[in-house]
Amino acid sequence: MADANVQATIHNQILADKEWPVVKKPHPPFYFGGFAACAANFFTHPLDLLKVRQQTMKGTGNGLVHVVRGVFAEGGMLGFYNGMSAAVLRQMTYSMARFATYEELKKRMSREDGSLPFYRMAAAGIVAGAVGGICGTPADIVLVRLQNDGSLPLAQRRNYKHAIDGLVQITRSEGPRGLFKGAVPNVSRAMLMTGAQLCSYDAFKDLLLSTPYFTNGLALHFSASLLSGFVATTITSPFDVVKTRVMNAGPTSPYRSLLQAMVLIVREEGVRALYKGWTPSFVRMAPQTVLTFIFLEQFRGLYWNSYARHNCVKFE
């Protein structure tokens, strides 16, 4: 037994002393983005529910404290997790698709030296957002309706049991096209969100790394993702409000298009209505963005470390 331990120690020392070949880091699995977003969503789902409730309420009396009291009165602490199954489905469609597309486009659009200009980065984010928005729209509709169901009168509630039941009921009552209601504002928001969030994260990370105060690590990932969350929330808020209103409207919707919906909301409620729910949206977006990127960076780090040990290589 002792001889085996000595031999193992000698073998590990030989591997440590050996000059391993230097290679480029391999592309991580495409599903890491979806897994990271799901992990983050567990912590931020209650804030997303509050944002949806605020955005669908008209007139006065829709402050954050008022909404929190209403949700708690309806379902207690578990009420803040209404629609969790749809949230997971959304992240595994929308987030997985946009992260996978963004990383693939970045790889293909990079120059020979590996650099990627900001305009190409932004273009990759916008295209990835469109792909993610299309993939995630059905789950997004179910999520919005599940989250807002408790605020409706009993006679108007849809009572979806879970995400799959919601998809089935929408298809039966509204047809397959009902699964893509609000697709235009949703895809528009997703394009802005991904363009602002993913490329600004990469840009802020590069910017912070150029200063003497940051090295590649948790502090860098936290700071870059927090700044990215602020930018993304501010840019996408009007589209988020319109998307939520359209998806929650049902078969008799007063909204005919993205532009008409924006005009109608501004005419009836003022410009500030387009930024309803900004506070819970940012309070949700900041930790969602921070946690998503931190989880994503950790998944990548574990993957690369495992790859290096298994293949006896070093990375550039």
C-alpha distance (Angstrom), angle and dihedral (degrees) to the residues before:
residue distance angle dihedral
M1 . . .
A2 3.79 . .
D3 3.82 90.8 .
A4 3.82 90.3 52.9
N5 3.80 91.4 52.2
V6 3.82 91.3 48.7
Q7 3.81 91.0 49.8
A8 3.82 91.2 48.9
T9 3.81 90.4 50.2
I10 3.81 91.8 49.4
H11 3.83 90.7 47.5
N12 3.83 92.3 51.2
Q13 3.82 90.4 47.5
I14 3.81 90.7 52.1
L15 3.81 89.9 51.2
A16 3.81 90.8 48.2
D17 3.81 92.3 50.4
K18 3.80 93.9 44.5
E19 3.79 116.6 101.3
W20 3.80 102.9 -118.5
P21 3.83 118.8 -155.8
V22 3.81 116.8 -99.6
V23 3.82 114.3 -124.9
K24 3.80 138.5 166.5
K25 3.79 117.4 -91.5
P26 3.82 111.1 -94.6
H27 3.78 120.6 -119.7
P28 3.85 108.2 -92.8
P29 3.84 118.6 -123.8
F30 3.81 113.2 -74.7
Y31 3.81 93.7 -124.1
F32 3.82 96.1 63.5
G33 3.81 91.5 90.6
G34 3.80 92.5 55.3
F35 3.80 92.8 46.4
A36 3.81 91.7 48.6
A37 3.81 92.1 49.4
C38 3.83 91.2 49.1
A39 3.80 91.4 51.3
A40 3.81 91.0 49.6
N41 3.81 92.8 44.6
F42 3.80 92.1 62.6
F43 3.81 88.4 67.4
T44 3.81 98.2 39.4
H45 3.82 104.2 39.3
P46 3.84 94.9 97.6
L47 3.81 90.0 56.0
D48 3.80 91.2 50.3
L49 3.81 89.8 51.8
L50 3.81 91.0 52.8
K51 3.81 90.2 49.4
V52 3.82 92.1 52.7
R53 3.82 92.1 47.5
Q54 3.81 90.9 51.7
Q55 3.79 93.9 47.4
T56 3.80 94.5 51.0
M57 3.82 95.2 48.3
K58 3.79 116.4 92.4
G59 3.78 128.6 -152.3
T60 3.80 125.5 4.7
G61 3.77 130.0 -29.8
N62 3.80 94.4 60.1
G63 3.79 100.0 114.0
L64 3.77 119.8 142.2
V65 3.82 94.5 -106.7
H66 3.81 90.5 50.5
V67 3.82 91.4 51.1
V68 3.82 93.1 47.2
R69 3.80 90.8 52.3
G70 3.81 91.1 48.6
V71 3.82 94.2 51.0
F72 3.81 92.4 47.0
A73 3.81 92.0 47.8
E74 3.82 90.6 52.7
G75 3.79 101.2 47.2
G76 3.78 112.4 -4.8
M77 3.81 117.7 -130.8
L78 3.82 92.3 -28.2
G79 3.79 88.4 58.5
F80 3.80 88.6 73.8
Y81 3.82 88.6 63.8
N82 3.81 97.2 54.3
G83 3.80 108.5 138.8
M84 3.81 95.9 21.8
S85 3.83 92.8 138.8
A86 3.82 90.1 55.1
A87 3.80 90.2 46.6
V88 3.82 90.8 56.1
L89 3.82 90.9 46.5
R90 3.80 89.8 49.6
Q91 3.80 93.9 51.5
M92 3.80 91.9 47.1
T93 3.81 90.0 53.5
Y94 3.80 108.1 28.0
S95 3.81 100.8 32.1
M96 3.79 96.4 37.0
A97 3.81 91.6 50.4
R98 3.81 96.1 46.7
F99 3.81 96.3 44.7
A100 3.81 92.2 46.0
T101 3.81 92.7 47.4
Y102 3.80 93.3 45.2
E103 3.79 94.0 51.6
E104 3.81 92.5 46.0
L105 3.82 92.3 49.2
K106 3.81 91.4 46.9
K107 3.79 89.6 53.9
R108 3.81 92.9 48.6
M109 3.83 95.8 42.5
S110 3.80 97.2 47.5
R111 3.78 119.4 110.2
E112 3.81 122.2 -112.7
D113 3.82 90.8 -94.4
G114 3.81 90.4 54.2
S115 3.82 96.0 -107.6
L116 3.79 120.9 133.4
P117 3.84 120.6 -158.8
F118 3.79 116.2 -133.6
Y119 3.81 94.2 -114.7
R120 3.81 90.7 56.3
M121 3.79 89.7 46.3
A122 3.81 90.4 52.1
A123 3.81 91.7 46.9
A124 3.81 90.2 51.5
G125 3.80 89.8 50.7
I126 3.81 93.8 49.9
V127 3.82 93.5 49.1
A128 3.81 91.1 45.2
G129 3.80 89.5 50.5
A130 3.81 91.1 53.9
V131 3.82 91.0 52.0
G132 3.81 92.1 46.8
G133 3.81 92.9 45.6
I134 3.79 92.9 53.8
C135 3.82 93.0 46.2
G136 3.80 93.5 46.2
T137 3.83 102.3 42.6
P138 3.85 97.6 93.6
A139 3.81 92.3 50.6
D140 3.81 90.1 43.2
I141 3.81 91.8 56.4
V142 3.80 91.7 51.1
L143 3.81 90.7 46.2
V144 3.82 93.9 52.4
R145 3.80 92.2 47.8
L146 3.80 94.9 46.0
Q147 3.79 91.4 49.3
N148 3.79 93.9 47.9
D149 3.82 98.6 39.5
G150 3.78 94.7 91.0
S151 3.81 92.2 58.7
L152 3.84 93.4 56.9
P153 3.83 126.2 88.2
L154 3.82 112.3 -93.5
A155 3.81 92.7 -107.5
Q156 3.81 92.0 55.5
R157 3.79 99.1 45.9
R158 3.79 117.4 114.6
N159 3.83 94.9 -153.4
Y160 3.79 97.8 -153.5
K161 3.81 108.2 -174.0
H162 3.81 94.0 -149.0
A163 3.81 141.5 -30.4
I164 3.82 97.3 -71.1
D165 3.81 91.8 46.6
G166 3.80 88.2 51.1
L167 3.81 91.9 53.0
V168 3.82 90.9 49.2
Q169 3.83 94.3 47.5
I170 3.81 93.0 47.5
T171 3.81 90.8 50.4
R172 3.80 91.5 49.7
S173 3.80 97.5 45.5
E174 3.81 101.9 33.3
G175 3.79 103.6 19.9
P176 3.81 127.2 -120.6
R177 3.80 89.9 -59.5
G178 3.80 88.0 63.6
L179 3.81 88.5 69.9
F180 3.80 88.9 65.1
K181 3.79 99.2 44.1
G182 3.78 107.7 138.6
A183 3.79 91.5 17.7
V184 3.82 92.9 138.0
P185 3.83 96.9 56.3
N186 3.80 89.8 36.9
V187 3.80 94.0 52.8
S188 3.83 90.8 41.8
R189 3.79 90.1 52.8
A190 3.81 91.7 44.9
M191 3.82 90.9 52.1
L192 3.80 91.2 51.2
M193 3.80 92.5 41.2
T194 3.78 95.6 51.1
G195 3.79 93.8 39.8
A196 3.80 90.5 50.1
Q197 3.80 99.6 36.4
L198 3.80 105.9 39.9
C199 3.78 100.3 35.2
S200 3.82 93.4 40.4
Y201 3.82 88.5 51.9
D202 3.80 90.4 53.6
A203 3.81 90.9 43.6
F204 3.81 94.2 48.4
K205 3.80 90.3 45.8
D206 3.81 91.3 54.0
L207 3.80 90.9 44.6
L208 3.80 93.8 50.4
L209 3.80 91.7 45.4
S210 3.81 89.0 56.2
T211 3.82 89.4 62.8
P212 3.81 123.5 77.9
Y213 3.80 91.4 -120.7
F214 3.82 101.6 71.5
T215 3.78 138.5 55.7
N216 3.80 127.3 179.6
G217 3.78 103.5 -73.7
L218 3.80 146.9 87.6
A219 3.83 95.7 -53.1
L220 3.81 90.6 53.8
H221 3.80 93.6 47.4
F222 3.81 91.9 47.4
S223 3.81 95.3 48.9
A224 3.81 96.2 44.0
S225 3.81 93.2 47.1
L226 3.83 93.3 47.2
L227 3.82 91.1 53.7
S228 3.78 89.5 45.1
G229 3.80 91.3 52.9
F230 3.82 92.2 53.6
V231 3.81 92.4 51.0
A232 3.80 93.7 45.8
T233 3.82 94.7 47.9
T234 3.80 94.4 51.1
I235 3.80 95.3 46.4
T236 3.81 96.9 45.9
S237 3.81 102.0 39.0
P238 3.86 97.8 97.5
F239 3.80 91.9 48.1
D240 3.79 90.4 46.0
V241 3.81 91.9 55.4
V242 3.83 92.5 48.2
K243 3.82 91.8 45.6
T244 3.81 91.8 51.7
R245 3.83 93.5 47.3
V246 3.82 93.6 48.3
M247 3.81 95.2 46.1
N248 3.79 92.7 47.6
A249 3.81 95.2 46.7
G250 3.82 99.1 84.8
P251 3.85 126.1 -155.3
T252 3.84 95.9 -33.9
S253 3.78 98.9 55.5
P254 3.83 120.4 168.8
Y255 3.81 89.0 -153.9
R256 3.82 117.3 89.3
S257 3.80 101.5 170.5
L258 3.79 142.8 -0.9
L259 3.81 94.1 -98.0
Q260 3.82 94.2 42.8
A261 3.81 90.7 49.8
M262 3.82 91.8 51.2
V263 3.82 91.8 48.1
L264 3.81 92.3 47.6
I265 3.81 93.5 48.8
V266 3.81 92.4 48.0
R267 3.83 92.1 45.8
E268 3.81 94.0 50.3
E269 3.80 101.4 34.1
G270 3.81 108.0 15.3
V271 3.81 132.7 -112.4
R272 3.80 92.6 -67.9
A273 3.82 88.4 66.9
L274 3.82 88.4 73.0
Y275 3.80 87.6 64.4
K276 3.80 96.6 46.3
G277 3.76 109.0 136.4
W278 3.82 93.0 21.4
T279 3.80 92.6 131.3
P280 3.83 97.3 51.4
S281 3.81 87.6 37.3
F282 3.81 91.9 57.0
V283 3.80 92.6 38.3
R284 3.81 85.8 54.5
M285 3.80 96.7 36.6
A286 3.80 94.8 51.2
P287 3.83 96.9 56.2
Q288 3.82 91.1 34.2
T289 3.80 90.9 54.7
V290 3.80 93.8 40.5
L291 3.80 94.5 47.5
T292 3.81 93.9 42.1
F293 3.79 93.4 53.7
I294 3.80 93.7 41.0
F295 3.81 91.0 51.2
L296 3.81 89.8 44.3
E297 3.81 92.9 50.7
Q298 3.80 90.5 47.8
F299 3.81 91.9 49.9
R300 3.80 89.5 49.5
G301 3.79 92.3 47.6
L302 3.79 93.0 50.8
Y303 3.80 90.9 47.2
W304 3.80 94.2 49.3
N305 3.82 93.1 45.5
S306 3.79 90.6 50.2
Y307 3.82 91.4 46.5
A308 3.81 92.4 49.9
R309 3.82 93.7 49.5
H310 3.79 94.0 44.5
N311 3.82 95.1 47.5
C312 3.82 97.1 33.7
V313 3.81 94.6 -125.6
K314 3.79 138.9 130.2
F315 3.80 125.5 -138.5
E316 3.79 127.9 -124.2
